[in-house]
């Protein structure tokens, strides 16, 4: 078990190193101006090896937020006994706002801002992001028990989280400070999760 864990950690470090190398090049030169061969050369691996790690060029960027893919599902699965699904997700999102978690859009660190400008400013990355969101929906639907009702609920929940984060990011990108946006972000999240609770009474 220890050896397997070590191999997995080494593998994850390789993935992260290649992803960070690629993102650095994309930020410097632009996503479309950098070839996969150039990324492979900078990461000191072969092009076929790179494609074994990352099937698509866009995945080099999306890897940075890959650990958030099953976040909502994990929140639901790990919620306290007696806590509702909506209540757990609401508390988690509000905690993210307090921590200025980049995934909530409420973070103005220069590196975070540069990453999100790259992500939202590149059409192919935006398109690939929706695959990430679809996998998030699927994981959450499974955590909710599967079936059509679970999928419908998961779609609504993931959409609310995305829209809240995008609104926060839009304001931060326009030059507003995170402390200035925070109060409105909390109020918007409270309203959104309240509406989810009304629309999904079985999860509230």
HUPE-V108034 format. One record per pair of residues at least 24 apart in sequence whose ideal C-beta (glycine too) atoms are under 10 Angstrom apart, sorted by the first residue. I is the first residue (numbers start at 1). GAP is how many residues later the second one is. Records with the same first field share a line. If there is no record, write none. Layout:
I = GAP ; GAP
//
This chain:
11 = 42
12 = 55
14 = 29 ; 31 ; 35 ; 39
15 = 38 ; 39 ; 44 ; 45 ; 48 ; 51
16 = 47 ; 48 ; 50
17 = 26 ; 27 ; 28
18 = 24 ; 25 ; 26 ; 27 ; 31 ; 32 ; 35 ; 36 ; 42 ; 45
19 = 24 ; 34 ; 35 ; 40 ; 41 ; 42 ; 43 ; 44 ; 45 ; 47
20 = 40 ; 43 ; 44
21 = 24 ; 39
22 = 28 ; 32 ; 35 ; 37 ; 38 ; 39 ; 41 ; 42
23 = 37 ; 38 ; 40 ; 41 ; 88 ; 91 ; 92 ; 95 ; 96
25 = 35
26 = 31 ; 34 ; 35 ; 88 ; 89 ; 92 ; 93 ; 96 ; 99
27 = 34 ; 84 ; 87 ; 88 ; 90 ; 91
30 = 88 ; 91 ; 92
31 = 26 ; 27 ; 29 ; 30 ; 87 ; 88 ; 90 ; 91 ; 92 ; 93 ; 94
32 = 25 ; 90 ; 91 ; 92
34 = 26
36 = 24
56 = 68 ; 72 ; 75
57 = 67 ; 68 ; 71
58 = 61 ; 64 ; 66 ; 67 ; 68 ; 69 ; 70 ; 71 ; 73 ; 74
59 = 66 ; 69 ; 72 ; 73
60 = 65
61 = 54 ; 57 ; 58 ; 61 ; 63 ; 64 ; 67 ; 68
62 = 57 ; 63 ; 66 ; 67 ; 69 ; 70
64 = 38 ; 51 ; 55
65 = 37 ; 38 ; 50 ; 51 ; 54 ; 64 ; 67
66 = 66 ; 69
67 = 36
68 = 33 ; 34 ; 35 ; 64 ; 68 ; 93
69 = 62 ; 63 ; 64 ; 65 ; 66 ; 67 ; 69 ; 70
70 = 65 ; 66 ; 68 ; 69 ; 70 ; 72 ; 73
71 = 25 ; 32 ; 65 ; 68 ; 69 ; 90
72 = 64 ; 65 ; 67 ; 68 ; 69 ; 71 ; 72 ; 82 ; 85 ; 86 ; 89
73 = 62 ; 63 ; 64 ; 65 ; 66 ; 67 ; 68 ; 69 ; 70 ; 71 ; 81
74 = 65 ; 66 ; 69
75 = 65 ; 68
76 = 63 ; 64 ; 66 ; 67 ; 68 ; 78 ; 81 ; 127
77 = 62 ; 63 ; 65 ; 66 ; 67
78 = 65
79 = 64
84 = 113 ; 116 ; 117 ; 118 ; 119 ; 120
85 = 55 ; 58 ; 59 ; 68 ; 72 ; 111 ; 112 ; 115 ; 117 ; 118 ; 119
86 = 67 ; 71 ; 74 ; 107 ; 108 ; 109 ; 110 ; 111 ; 112 ; 113 ; 114 ; 115 ; 116 ; 117 ; 118
87 = 106 ; 110 ; 116 ; 117
88 = 115
89 = 51 ; 68 ; 71 ; 72 ; 100 ; 104 ; 107 ; 114
90 = 70 ; 99 ; 100 ; 102 ; 103 ; 104 ; 106 ; 107 ; 114
91 = 102
92 = 69
93 = 67 ; 68 ; 71 ; 72 ; 92 ; 93 ; 96 ; 97 ; 99 ; 100
94 = 91 ; 92 ; 95 ; 96 ; 99
96 = 65 ; 68 ; 69 ; 89 ; 93
97 = 67 ; 68 ; 71 ; 81 ; 84 ; 85 ; 86 ; 88 ; 89 ; 91 ; 92
98 = 84 ; 88
100 = 78 ; 79 ; 82
101 = 64
102 = 63 ; 67
103 = 58 ; 62
104 = 57 ; 60 ; 61 ; 64 ; 65 ; 74 ; 81 ; 85
105 = 57 ; 58 ; 59 ; 60 ; 61 ; 62 ; 63 ; 64 ; 65 ; 66 ; 67 ; 68 ; 73 ; 76 ; 80
106 = 58 ; 59 ; 61 ; 62 ; 63 ; 65 ; 66 ; 72 ; 73 ; 75 ; 76 ; 79 ; 80
107 = 61 ; 62 ; 65 ; 71
108 = 61 ; 64 ; 65 ; 67 ; 68 ; 69 ; 70 ; 71 ; 73
109 = 69
112 = 57 ; 60
113 = 56 ; 59 ; 60
116 = 49 ; 50 ; 53 ; 56 ; 57
117 = 52 ; 56
119 = 50
120 = 46 ; 49 ; 50 ; 53
121 = 52
129 = 33
130 = 32
133 = 25 ; 26 ; 28 ; 29
134 = 24
136 = 25 ; 26
144 = 56 ; 58 ; 59
149 = 51 ; 53 ; 54
150 = 53
152 = 47 ; 48
153 = 43 ; 46 ; 47 ; 49 ; 50
156 = 39 ; 40 ; 43 ; 44 ; 47
157 = 35 ; 36 ; 39 ; 43 ; 46
159 = 33 ; 37
160 = 28 ; 29 ; 32 ; 33 ; 35 ; 36
161 = 28 ; 31 ; 32 ; 35
163 = 25 ; 29
164 = 24 ; 25 ; 27 ; 28 ; 29
165 = 24
167 = 25
//
